[in-house]
Amino acid sequence: MSNRSLQDLEKSFPFREEFRDHSGCTREFEISLHTVHGEVFGIVANEVSQVEGYRFDVGLDVCSMAAIGSALGKLRRKIRDALVTRNLQRDSQGKKVFARDQLYGRVSSDGLVVDGELLRFEEFKDLLKVHEGFEIWLKIGES
């Protein structure tokens, strides 16, 4: 593959795409190449409408048109899978509660970003109080 065609592909970034979440709301993402010192390492999607919103990325082993295209497909699937899954919901009093027995999110300096919204550490602690005595598993990994 020529460097010219790869450069042309790189010029198409960043761009924006919209996806629907579990509640039918449209969420807009800016999709860009993750570069370090001019080298492409992956593709990143950041939610545009929120400061601490959804963020997704897919790494690249090799920088080629085929690899970028494949990574873009994986990124879109990752976004769709996450957006259709509701981790938290509100009870009859309007308080956040677990929608199921597991939680997926991203660690932030102020708490956890769950369902595209910031769940402050104090709120998370309150959620866990209801489950006192239960077991918990915590898995931290790269996105």
N, C-alpha and C positions, 0 to 999 in steps of 0.2 A: 504494500500500500504506500502511496506517495505521501510525503509530509504535507503536500498542498491540500489534499482532500481532508486530512485530519485537521489541518488549520482551518479549513472552511467549516468543518463540523464544530470546532471549538468556538467559532465566531457566533454560532447560533445560541450560545449560552451567555448570560442567564436568560431564562424565559419564565413565564408564569403559566400555571395550570390550575384549574378548579376541580375539586372533588367534593362529593356529598358525604356527610358524616351520618352516624346512627340515627340522628334526630331529623335528618332531611336538610340540615343547614349546609350551605355551600362554604367551603373553606378554600382559600386561595394560597398557593404555595409558589415561592420563587425557587426554581430549580437551577442550580449552578454547578460548575465543576469545582471540585476541591483541589486546589493547587498549592504546592509548596515550592518556592523558588522556581516557578515556571513549569514544574512537572505536575502532571495530572495524577491524582491518587484516588479519585472517586467522584461520586455525584452526591450532592447535598440538596435536600428540600427543606426550606424553612417556611413556616406558616407566616403569611404577610400580615394578617389582621390582628395578631396578638404578639405582645412582647415576649411572653413566656408560653408560646404555643407549641404545636407539634414541630418536631424536627426529626428528619430521617436521613440516613446516608447509606450508601453502598460503595464498597471499595473496589478498586481495580487492581488486578495483578499485572496487567499489561495495558499500555495505552494504545489502543487501536480503534478504528471506527467500529468494528464488530464488538469489541469489549465495551465501548461506551454505549452502544445500542442495547446490548444485553443488560448492562447495569441499569440503564434507564427503564427497561422493562421490569427488572427486579424491584427497582425503587417504586414504580407505580403500583405494583402488587403489594409491596410493604405498606404503602400509604393506604390503599383501599382496605387491606386486612385490618389495620389498626383503627381506621375510621368507623368501621362497622361494629367494632367491639366496644361496648359500654362497660367501663370499670366501676364507675360511681353513679349513683342516682340520688334523688332527693326523697326523703320520707314525707309523711303527711304534715309534719311541722316545718318542712323545708330544709332540714339538716341533711348533709351529705352522708350517705351510707354505701357500703359495698354492694354492688349489683350482683356479684358472684363471689366465689371463695378464693379468688386470686386478683392480683392487681399488677398492672403493667404501666410503667411510666419512665420518666427521666429525672435524674437527680439535678436539682437546681440549688443555688446558694440559699434560697429562701424556703425551699421545700421540695416537693415532687411535682412534676408536670404530668398530670393524669387527664386523659380525655381532652388534651389540648388546653387545660386550665391549670393554674397554679394551686396546688393543695399545700397550704402552709404546714410546717412541721407540727404546730400546735393542733391543727385540724386532724392531721394524721394520727397524732397521739390520741385524740378523742375518739377517732374511729376504732382504734385498737382496744380501747378500754372495754368496749362492748364484748370483746372476745377474750377477756382475761381467762387464763387457764387453758386456752387452746394452744396448739403448736403453731409455729410459724417458720417458713423457709424464706430465706432472703438470697436472691441470686443477683449479683451485679455483673454486668457484662458490657462489652462494647456494643454500640448500636449497629 
